[in-house]
Amino acid sequence: MLIGLGVFALDDLGVFQTQNSIGTTQNITLTNGVYDEFHLQNVYTSTFASTLDNWTSSTLLLAKFQDNLSAGNIDIGGLTIETLKIKKRKVDTLVWEDVAEIIFSSDTSTYTHNDRLVESSEEYEYVIQPCTSSVEGDYSAITSIDVLFEGAFLFDADYNYRLFYNFELGDVITNIPNSTVEFLGAKYPIVLYSAITDYKSGSIRAMLISDATVSANAIDIKAEKVYRKALMEFLNNKQPKLLKSMDGNYMLISITSTPKLSPVNSLNAFVYDLSFDFVEIGNTDYNTLVENGIV
């Protein structure tokens, strides 16, 4: 058995030799020999040993050839993988954050998760981390995704609405309350700020068009009515919401004014324009989003 990382070749004696290289081996071929075990680790040097190893934290694959060709870590030294954690980070940051935890099954080869908590005009890296009840494995399957979308999304844990058609984002105001005080005999005033208060507010306007109308390429009057009613109930439920827009705004908000529906009379008032004001109410870290019912 040889432990190493790089390009492997078989010599005349049937012993694997390794050449140091940069990159991940995509294909490994075993020929001209009888093998008890093949163990590949992400360490570059290792002392030769005739004993067989169990899966370790540096193991990339471990084939024991026990009536199968499995070389994965479905079983790590007797510890069965229970969940797969999905983590992400922005490419210009160092901190990984949890995205989801999926129940692992050896019968499932493909897992799908839709991550809504992403900002437009950002690049993210994602990794998979296998976990047992007490051990978290190494990160693997690193992939990067560029996020770019048009319009805006407004959602919580249960509902997700896209505002796309004729989308308009009004002025986004950074509110830092202050008072200007003028003193007798002083040429210039002083400015007093209200503690650490610092939040954004703004407005949004968009035309509401249901998916049914888009699919049919003709106005579905009933579908439009149902869509408007559901969206207005969502906007008026007095619960926090997450707003993300195409320009990169990403805010936990509350609706501050009565949402307004304006009929588009050029379309016989079958569709409406929606407008509303909002105010930022908190950070967008994962724990705050959980506390506010967004995830």
C-alpha positions as CSV (number, residue, x, y, z in Angstrom):
1,M,0.0,0.0,0.0
2,L,1.2,3.5,-0.8
3,I,-0.2,6.7,0.6
4,G,0.2,9.9,-1.4
5,L,-1.3,12.6,-3.6
6,G,-0.5,13.1,-7.2
7,V,0.0,11.1,-10.4
8,F,0.3,7.3,-9.8
9,A,2.0,4.7,-12.0
10,L,2.7,1.0,-11.5
11,D,6.2,-0.3,-11.7
12,D,7.4,-3.8,-12.7
13,L,7.0,-5.1,-9.1
14,G,3.4,-4.1,-8.9
15,V,4.1,-1.2,-6.4
16,F,2.5,2.2,-6.9
17,Q,4.8,5.1,-7.2
18,T,3.8,8.7,-7.0
19,Q,5.1,11.9,-8.6
20,N,4.5,15.2,-6.8
21,S,2.1,17.3,-8.8
22,I,-0.4,20.0,-8.4
23,G,-4.0,19.2,-9.0
24,T,-6.5,16.4,-8.2
25,T,-6.2,13.0,-9.7
26,Q,-9.2,12.3,-11.8
27,N,-8.6,8.7,-12.8
28,I,-6.7,5.9,-11.0
29,T,-6.1,2.5,-12.7
30,L,-5.0,-0.6,-10.8
31,T,-3.4,-3.3,-13.0
32,N,-1.0,-6.3,-12.8
33,G,-1.4,-7.0,-9.1
34,V,-3.5,-8.3,-6.3
35,Y,-4.7,-5.6,-3.9
36,D,-6.0,-5.8,-0.3
37,E,-6.6,-2.1,0.0
38,F,-6.0,1.2,-1.8
39,H,-5.8,4.2,0.5
40,L,-5.4,7.8,-0.9
41,Q,-4.8,10.7,1.5
42,N,-4.0,14.4,1.1
43,V,-0.5,14.1,2.6
44,Y,2.5,14.2,0.4
45,T,4.8,11.9,2.3
46,S,4.2,8.9,4.6
47,T,6.3,6.1,6.0
48,F,5.7,2.7,4.4
49,A,3.7,0.3,6.6
50,S,2.3,-3.1,5.9
51,T,-0.7,-2.7,8.1
52,L,-4.1,-1.6,6.8
53,D,-5.5,1.7,7.8
54,N,-9.0,3.0,8.7
55,W,-10.5,6.2,7.3
56,T,-8.7,9.3,8.8
57,S,-9.3,13.0,8.6
58,S,-6.8,13.2,5.6
59,T,-8.4,10.4,3.6
60,L,-9.6,11.1,0.1
61,L,-10.7,7.6,-0.7
62,L,-10.3,4.2,0.8
63,A,-11.0,1.0,-1.2
64,K,-11.1,-2.2,0.9
65,F,-12.3,-4.4,-2.0
66,Q,-14.8,-6.3,0.2
67,D,-17.0,-7.7,-2.6
68,N,-17.4,-4.2,-4.0
69,L,-15.5,-1.3,-5.5
70,S,-16.7,1.3,-3.0
71,A,-14.1,3.8,-1.9
72,G,-16.2,6.5,-0.2
73,N,-16.7,7.4,3.4
74,I,-20.2,6.0,4.0
75,D,-18.6,4.5,7.1
76,I,-15.8,6.3,8.8
77,G,-14.0,4.0,11.2
78,G,-17.3,2.6,12.4
79,L,-19.0,6.0,12.5
80,T,-21.8,6.2,10.0
81,I,-22.4,9.5,8.2
82,E,-25.7,10.9,9.3
83,T,-25.9,14.3,7.7
84,L,-24.3,16.5,4.9
85,K,-23.8,20.1,5.8
86,I,-23.8,22.7,3.0
87,K,-21.7,25.8,3.8
88,K,-20.9,28.9,1.8
89,R,-18.9,32.1,1.9
90,K,-18.3,35.1,-0.3
91,V,-15.1,34.6,-2.3
92,D,-13.5,37.7,-0.7
93,T,-14.2,36.5,2.9
94,L,-12.7,33.8,5.1
95,V,-15.7,32.8,7.2
96,W,-17.9,29.8,6.2
97,E,-21.6,29.9,7.2
98,D,-24.1,27.1,7.4
99,V,-26.6,26.9,4.6
100,A,-28.4,23.7,5.2
101,E,-28.1,20.2,6.8
102,I,-29.4,17.3,4.8
103,I,-30.1,13.8,6.0
104,F,-27.6,11.5,4.4
105,S,-28.7,8.2,2.6
106,S,-26.3,5.8,1.0
107,D,-29.0,5.1,-1.6
108,T,-29.1,8.8,-2.8
109,S,-26.5,10.0,-5.2
110,T,-27.8,13.5,-5.9
111,Y,-29.0,16.2,-3.4
112,T,-30.6,19.5,-4.3
113,H,-30.9,22.6,-2.1
114,N,-32.2,26.1,-3.2
115,D,-30.3,28.8,-1.4
116,R,-32.4,32.0,-1.4
117,L,-30.1,33.8,1.0
118,V,-27.7,35.3,-1.6
119,E,-27.0,38.8,-2.7
120,S,-27.0,40.0,-6.3
121,S,-23.6,40.8,-7.9
122,E,-21.7,38.5,-5.6
123,E,-19.7,35.3,-6.1
124,Y,-20.1,32.5,-3.5
125,E,-18.2,29.3,-2.8
126,Y,-20.1,26.2,-1.6
127,V,-18.7,23.1,0.1
128,I,-20.1,19.8,1.4
129,Q,-19.1,18.6,4.9
130,P,-20.0,15.0,5.9
131,C,-21.0,14.7,9.6
132,T,-21.6,12.0,12.1
133,S,-23.4,12.5,15.4
134,S,-20.1,13.7,17.0
135,V,-17.6,14.3,14.2
136,E,-17.5,16.8,11.4
137,G,-15.5,15.8,8.3
138,D,-13.3,17.8,5.9
139,Y,-14.8,20.2,3.3
140,S,-15.1,18.8,-0.2
141,A,-16.8,19.4,-3.5
142,I,-15.9,23.1,-3.6
143,T,-17.9,25.0,-6.3
144,S,-18.4,28.7,-7.0
145,I,-21.5,30.5,-8.2
146,D,-22.0,34.0,-9.6
147,V,-25.3,35.5,-8.5
148,L,-27.1,38.0,-10.8
149,F,-30.8,38.6,-11.2
150,E,-33.2,41.3,-12.3
151,G,-35.9,43.0,-10.2
152,A,-36.3,42.1,-6.6
153,F,-37.4,39.2,-4.3
154,L,-39.4,39.6,-1.2
155,F,-39.8,36.6,1.0
156,D,-39.9,34.8,4.4
157,A,-39.7,31.1,5.3
158,D,-43.1,30.3,3.7
159,Y,-43.6,32.7,0.8
160,N,-41.4,34.1,-2.0
161,Y,-42.6,36.8,-4.4
162,R,-40.6,38.2,-7.3
163,L,-41.1,41.8,-8.3
164,F,-39.9,42.0,-11.9
165,Y,-42.1,43.9,-14.4
166,N,-41.6,47.6,-14.5
167,F,-39.6,47.3,-11.3
168,E,-38.5,50.6,-9.8
169,L,-36.5,51.1,-6.6
170,G,-37.0,54.5,-5.0
171,D,-34.4,56.5,-3.1
172,V,-32.7,54.3,-0.5
173,I,-32.1,56.6,2.5
174,T,-29.6,56.0,5.3
175,N,-31.2,57.2,8.4
176,I,-28.8,58.6,11.1
177,P,-30.9,60.8,13.3
178,N,-29.1,64.0,14.5
179,S,-29.7,67.4,15.8
180,T,-27.9,70.6,14.9
181,V,-27.3,72.9,17.9
182,E,-26.2,76.6,17.5
183,F,-24.5,78.4,20.4
184,L,-24.5,82.1,21.1
185,G,-21.1,83.5,20.2
186,A,-20.1,80.4,18.1
187,K,-19.7,80.8,14.4
188,Y,-20.4,77.1,13.7
189,P,-23.0,74.7,15.1
190,I,-22.3,71.3,16.5
191,V,-24.2,68.1,15.4
192,L,-25.5,65.6,18.0
193,Y,-26.3,62.1,16.9
194,S,-28.9,59.8,18.4
195,A,-26.8,57.0,20.0
196,I,-25.9,54.4,17.3
197,T,-29.1,54.5,15.3
198,D,-28.3,53.7,11.7
199,Y,-30.8,52.1,9.3
200,K,-32.1,52.3,5.7
201,S,-35.5,53.0,4.3
202,G,-36.9,53.2,0.8
203,S,-39.8,52.5,-1.6
204,I,-40.6,50.0,-4.3
205,R,-42.9,50.0,-7.3
206,A,-43.6,47.2,-9.8
207,M,-46.3,45.8,-12.1
208,L,-47.9,42.6,-10.8
209,I,-48.2,39.9,-13.4
210,S,-48.9,36.3,-12.4
211,D,-47.1,33.2,-13.7
212,A,-50.3,32.0,-15.3
213,T,-50.5,35.2,-17.4
214,V,-46.8,34.8,-18.5
215,S,-47.2,31.2,-19.4
216,A,-50.4,31.8,-21.4
217,N,-49.0,35.0,-23.0
218,A,-52.5,36.4,-22.3
219,I,-54.0,38.0,-19.2
220,D,-55.5,35.4,-16.9
221,I,-58.0,37.7,-15.1
222,K,-58.8,35.1,-12.4
223,A,-55.1,34.3,-11.8
224,E,-54.3,38.0,-11.5
225,K,-57.0,38.5,-8.8
226,V,-55.7,35.5,-6.8
227,Y,-52.1,36.6,-7.1
228,R,-52.9,40.2,-6.0
229,K,-54.9,39.0,-3.0
230,A,-52.2,36.6,-1.8
231,L,-49.4,39.2,-2.2
232,M,-51.4,41.9,-0.4
233,E,-52.1,39.5,2.5
234,F,-48.3,38.8,2.7
235,L,-47.4,42.5,2.7
236,N,-50.0,43.3,5.4
237,N,-49.2,40.4,7.8
238,K,-47.1,42.7,10.0
239,Q,-44.2,40.2,9.9
240,P,-40.5,40.8,9.0
241,K,-39.5,40.1,5.4
242,L,-36.2,39.8,3.5
243,L,-35.7,42.1,0.5
244,K,-33.0,41.5,-2.1
245,S,-32.7,43.5,-5.3
246,M,-30.7,43.4,-8.5
247,D,-28.4,46.3,-7.4
248,G,-27.2,44.3,-4.4
249,N,-29.5,45.6,-1.6
250,Y,-30.0,42.8,0.9
251,M,-32.1,43.9,3.9
252,L,-34.4,42.6,6.7
253,I,-37.4,44.9,6.5
254,S,-40.9,45.7,7.6
255,I,-43.5,47.4,5.5
256,T,-44.2,50.9,6.9
257,S,-47.0,52.3,4.8
258,T,-50.2,50.9,3.4
259,P,-49.3,49.0,0.2
260,K,-51.0,50.7,-2.7
261,L,-52.5,49.0,-5.8
262,S,-53.0,51.2,-8.9
263,P,-55.0,49.7,-11.8
264,V,-53.2,49.8,-15.2
265,N,-56.1,51.2,-17.2
266,S,-54.4,50.8,-20.5
267,L,-54.8,47.0,-19.8
268,N,-58.5,47.4,-18.8
269,A,-57.4,47.3,-15.1
270,F,-56.9,43.6,-15.4
271,V,-53.4,44.0,-13.9
272,Y,-52.2,46.5,-11.2
273,D,-49.1,48.4,-10.2
274,L,-47.9,47.8,-6.6
275,S,-46.1,50.4,-4.5
276,F,-45.0,50.4,-0.8
277,D,-42.5,51.8,1.6
278,F,-40.1,49.8,3.8
279,V,-37.7,50.3,6.6
280,E,-34.7,48.2,7.6
281,I,-35.2,46.5,11.0
282,G,-32.1,44.3,11.6
283,N,-29.0,42.5,10.5
284,T,-29.0,39.7,7.9
285,D,-26.8,37.2,9.8
286,Y,-28.2,33.7,9.9
287,N,-29.3,33.8,13.6
288,T,-31.2,37.1,13.1
289,L,-33.0,35.7,10.1
290,V,-34.0,32.6,12.1
291,E,-35.3,34.7,15.0
292,N,-37.4,36.7,12.5
293,G,-38.9,33.7,10.8
294,I,-37.1,34.2,7.4
295,V,-35.5,30.7,7.5
